[in-house]
Amino acid sequence: MPQRLGQHFLNDKSFLKKIVDALNIEKGDFVVEIGPGHGELTKEIRNQSLESKIITIEKDKRMTNLLKENLKNDKDIEILEGDALKILPTLTENYQLKAKNYKLVGNIPYYITGYLFRIIADSEPKPKTIVFTIQKEVAERIIALRQAQGKPNMNLLAASVQFWVKPEIIGYIPKTAFSPQPKVDSAIIKLTPNDKQETIENKEKYYHLIKILFKQPRKTILNNISAGFEKTLPTGRQVKSKMEEILQKADINPSHRPQNLTINQIIALSTLF
């Protein structure tokens, strides 16, 4: 069956099992799967958990029809046809999903990754656990660690995702495990949403700040902050002096680059502006 909508199908049972193990499915859980394709992961979820409800969201009509035929005898699997980016925002209300038993999984195409994260970040309640298969490079950017040194390598994507979840790479999947074979390797990433309920105002402050911080990542934190807030303060030395004062209050070295920051430092800094 030819590739559709950027899909690459994972057939290796050892990796499928690893993904499902990371979900830690319990009795009564609702598992929402994005892009089930032929249903390989769907079947593995069912094999490991006979007492869970599974909702799949598939955009490809042909795949949807195939899934409905292959899984027609399982009454606890519901197959929705449509765009996950449009369906997810209304899913929790329509199915009365609760944070304690709602889990999200899927093999996510690169071109929707960023937008999908934003949708989940704005949803309430958020899933208890999220396990995605995404491009290896994207997963490592989200983790924001230099793998060799174990030092922070913060970036805009990591800052936007780590604000609301704790990310963890569970394992890597070589491109040879997929059919058709993609050009790059993949990673299994587990995202555990935090319990903090941020106000809309705090969220807006935070996202505004990280856009300023990472607009020019090679510049110092002080230079980026000063340039980003120069319209709200007098120009010249007064701006830098005020920004340096704020950075020191947050225990941040003004001469460091944004990549040196931790997520906690960025959150603390956002409350000072």
C-alpha positions in Angstrom: 0.0 0.0 0.0 1.6 3.4 -1.0 2.5 6.1 1.4 -0.1 8.7 2.0 -0.1 12.1 3.9 3.5 11.8 4.9 2.9 8.5 6.7 5.7 5.9 7.4 4.4 2.7 8.9 6.1 1.0 11.9 5.8 -2.8 11.8 8.6 -3.9 14.2 6.8 -5.4 17.2 9.6 -4.7 19.6 9.3 -0.9 19.0 5.5 -1.1 19.1 5.7 -2.8 22.5 8.1 -0.2 23.8 5.7 2.6 22.8 2.8 0.9 24.5 4.9 0.1 27.6 5.7 3.8 28.0 1.9 4.6 28.0 1.5 2.4 31.2 -2.1 1.7 30.3 -4.4 0.9 33.2 -7.9 -0.4 33.4 -10.5 2.2 32.3 -8.0 4.4 30.4 -9.0 6.2 27.2 -6.2 5.9 24.7 -6.3 8.4 21.8 -4.1 7.4 18.8 -3.2 9.9 16.1 -2.6 8.5 12.6 -3.1 4.8 13.2 -2.4 3.9 9.6 -2.9 0.2 9.1 -3.6 -0.3 12.8 -0.3 -2.0 13.9 0.0 0.2 17.1 -3.7 0.0 17.7 -3.6 -3.8 17.8 -0.5 -3.7 20.1 -2.4 -1.4 22.5 -5.3 -3.8 22.5 -3.1 -6.8 23.0 -1.5 -5.3 26.1 -4.7 -3.8 27.6 -8.0 -5.5 27.1 -9.9 -3.2 29.4 -9.2 0.2 27.8 -11.2 2.4 25.3 -9.3 3.3 22.2 -10.1 6.2 19.9 -8.2 6.5 16.7 -8.0 9.6 14.5 -7.1 9.0 10.9 -7.2 11.6 8.1 -6.8 9.2 5.2 -10.3 7.9 4.2 -8.9 4.8 2.6 -7.0 3.9 5.9 -10.1 4.7 7.9 -12.2 2.2 5.8 -9.5 -0.4 6.2 -9.3 0.0 10.0 -13.1 -0.2 10.3 -13.1 -3.4 8.4 -10.2 -5.0 10.3 -11.3 -3.9 13.7 -15.1 -4.1 13.3 -15.4 -6.8 16.0 -13.9 -4.7 18.7 -16.6 -2.5 20.2 -14.1 -0.6 22.4 -12.2 0.8 19.4 -13.8 3.9 17.8 -12.3 5.1 14.5 -12.7 8.8 13.7 -12.0 10.1 10.2 -10.6 13.6 10.0 -7.8 16.0 10.9 -6.4 15.4 14.4 -5.5 19.1 14.6 -9.2 19.9 14.3 -10.6 17.0 16.3 -8.3 17.1 19.3 -9.5 20.5 20.7 -13.1 19.2 21.0 -12.3 15.6 21.9 -12.0 16.0 25.7 -15.4 17.6 26.0 -17.2 15.3 23.5 -15.9 12.2 25.2 -15.8 13.7 28.7 -12.1 12.7 29.0 -10.4 13.2 32.4 -6.7 13.9 33.0 -6.4 10.8 35.2 -7.3 8.3 32.5 -6.7 10.1 29.1 -3.5 9.1 27.2 -2.3 10.2 23.8 -0.1 8.3 21.4 0.9 8.5 17.7 3.5 8.4 15.0 3.6 12.1 14.2 4.6 13.6 10.8 7.2 16.3 11.0 5.1 19.0 9.4 2.4 19.0 12.1 4.6 18.5 15.2 4.9 22.1 16.3 1.3 22.9 15.7 0.1 19.7 17.5 2.1 20.6 20.6 0.5 24.0 20.7 -3.0 22.5 20.5 -2.2 20.1 23.3 -0.6 22.8 25.4 -3.8 24.9 25.2 -6.2 22.0 25.9 -7.8 21.2 29.2 -7.6 18.7 30.6 -4.3 17.6 29.2 -3.6 13.9 28.8 -2.0 12.2 31.8 0.7 10.7 29.4 1.7 11.5 25.9 4.0 9.2 23.9 4.9 10.2 20.3 7.2 8.9 17.7 8.8 11.9 16.1 12.0 12.7 14.2 15.1 12.1 16.2 16.5 15.6 15.7 13.2 17.2 16.9 13.0 15.0 20.0 16.6 16.0 21.0 15.8 19.6 20.5 12.8 19.2 22.8 15.0 17.6 25.5 17.5 20.5 25.0 20.6 18.6 26.2 23.9 18.3 24.5 24.0 14.5 24.5 27.8 14.3 24.9 28.2 16.8 27.8 24.8 16.6 29.4 24.7 20.4 29.5 21.7 22.7 28.7 21.1 23.4 25.0 17.9 25.4 25.4 16.1 26.6 22.3 12.7 28.0 21.4 11.0 24.6 20.8 12.3 23.2 24.1 11.3 26.3 26.0 7.8 26.3 24.5 7.2 22.5 25.2 9.0 22.2 28.6 6.8 25.0 30.0 3.9 22.5 30.3 5.5 19.0 30.2 8.5 17.0 31.3 10.0 15.4 28.2 11.9 12.1 28.2 13.4 10.2 25.2 12.4 6.5 25.8 14.4 5.1 22.8 15.4 5.5 19.2 14.0 3.8 16.1 16.1 3.4 13.0 14.6 4.5 9.7 14.9 0.9 8.5 12.1 -0.1 10.9 9.6 1.9 8.8 7.9 1.2 5.5 8.2 3.2 3.3 11.6 4.1 4.8 11.9 7.7 5.8 15.1 9.8 5.3 15.9 10.1 9.1 15.8 8.1 12.3 13.0 8.6 14.8 12.7 8.8 18.6 10.1 7.7 21.1 9.4 10.7 23.3 7.3 10.6 26.5 5.7 13.8 27.7 4.3 14.1 31.2 2.2 17.3 31.7 2.9 19.2 34.9 0.2 20.0 37.4 0.5 23.8 37.2 -2.5 25.7 36.0 -1.1 28.9 34.5 -3.3 31.9 33.9 -3.8 33.2 30.4 -1.9 36.3 31.3 1.1 34.3 32.6 1.1 32.1 29.5 1.1 35.2 27.3 4.0 36.7 29.2 6.0 33.6 29.0 5.6 32.9 25.3 6.3 36.6 24.6 9.5 36.4 26.6 10.8 33.2 24.9 10.3 34.7 21.4 12.4 37.7 22.5 15.1 35.4 24.2 15.6 33.1 21.2 15.1 35.6 18.4 18.9 35.8 17.9 20.3 32.8 19.9 23.9 33.6 19.2 23.6 37.0 21.0 23.8 37.3 24.8 20.7 37.1 27.0 21.2 40.8 27.9 21.4 42.0 24.3 18.3 40.0 23.3 16.2 41.1 26.3 17.3 44.8 25.9 16.4 44.7 22.2 13.1 43.1 22.8 11.9 45.5 25.5 13.5 48.7 24.3 10.1 50.1 23.2 8.8 50.0 26.8 11.9 51.7 28.3 14.1 54.7 27.5 16.7 53.9 24.9 20.5 53.4 25.4 22.2 52.6 28.6 19.1 52.9 30.7 17.5 49.9 29.0 20.5 47.7 29.5 20.9 48.8 33.0 17.3 47.9 33.9 17.5 44.6 32.1 20.8 43.7 33.8 19.2 44.4 37.1 16.2 42.1 36.3 18.5 39.3 35.1 20.7 39.5 38.2 17.5 39.3 40.4 16.7 36.0 38.6 20.3 34.8 39.2 21.0 34.8 35.5 24.4 35.8 34.0 23.6 38.6 31.5 26.6 37.6 29.3 25.5 34.0 28.8 23.6 33.0 25.7 20.0 31.8 25.8 21.1 28.2 25.3 22.6 28.2 28.8 19.3 28.8 30.5 17.2 26.1 32.2 13.5 26.0 32.0 13.1 27.0 35.6 15.2 30.1 35.0 13.1 31.1 32.0 9.9 30.7 34.0 11.2 32.7 36.9 12.4 35.4 34.5 9.0 35.6 32.9 7.4 36.5 36.2 9.7 39.5 36.6 8.6 41.2 33.4 
